[in-house]
Amino acid sequence: MKFCIEGLFRKEPDTAGTASIGVSVTRATGERLEHYVLKDPAVSRKNGWMLAKQTFTLPAGSRAIEIQIRGAFRGRILVRDPSLVRLEPEM
């Protein structure tokens, strides 16, 4: 199955560090893939927002998927519209 994860990020002027959007996957065996997808914001949008967006395929035997916001920063980072969307298979 294919999915797309995305979110918008904006750092306040006095903020140092980074934040990203990510996905962790748990397989039917109980094995957890903690950082299966981790995407930093890289595409500029208006009003200082940056887009992080990544399309990915779940590994075989996946049982659960979790969206996460991760960061190591001092100050304030705003996150808007985080989403995880299952993409329709191509016909």
HUCORGI-V767154 format. One record per pair of residues at least 12 apart in sequence whose C-alpha atoms are under 7 Angstrom apart, sorted by the first residue. I is the first residue (numbers start at 0). J is the second residue. Records with the same first field share a line. If there is no record, write none. Layout:
BEGIN
I->J ; J
END
This chain:
BEGIN
0->56 ; 57
1->55 ; 56 ; 57 ; 85 ; 86
2->54 ; 55 ; 56 ; 83 ; 84 ; 85 ; 86
3->53 ; 54 ; 55 ; 83 ; 84 ; 85 ; 86
4->52 ; 53 ; 54 ; 82 ; 83 ; 84
5->51 ; 52 ; 53 ; 81 ; 82 ; 83
6->20 ; 50 ; 51 ; 52 ; 78 ; 79 ; 80 ; 81 ; 82
7->48 ; 49 ; 50 ; 51 ; 78 ; 79 ; 80 ; 81
8->40 ; 48 ; 49 ; 50 ; 76 ; 77 ; 78 ; 79
9->47 ; 48 ; 49 ; 76 ; 77 ; 78
10->75 ; 76 ; 77
11->75 ; 76
13->74
14->73 ; 74 ; 75
15->72 ; 73 ; 74
16->71 ; 72 ; 73
17->70 ; 71 ; 72
18->39 ; 69 ; 70 ; 71
19->37 ; 38 ; 39 ; 40 ; 68 ; 69 ; 70
20->37 ; 38 ; 39 ; 51 ; 67 ; 68 ; 69
21->34 ; 36 ; 37 ; 38 ; 66 ; 67 ; 68
22->34 ; 35 ; 36 ; 37 ; 64 ; 65 ; 66 ; 67
23->35 ; 64 ; 65 ; 66
24->61 ; 63 ; 64 ; 65
25->61 ; 62 ; 63 ; 64
26->60 ; 61 ; 62 ; 63
27->60 ; 61 ; 62
38->51 ; 52 ; 53
39->51
END
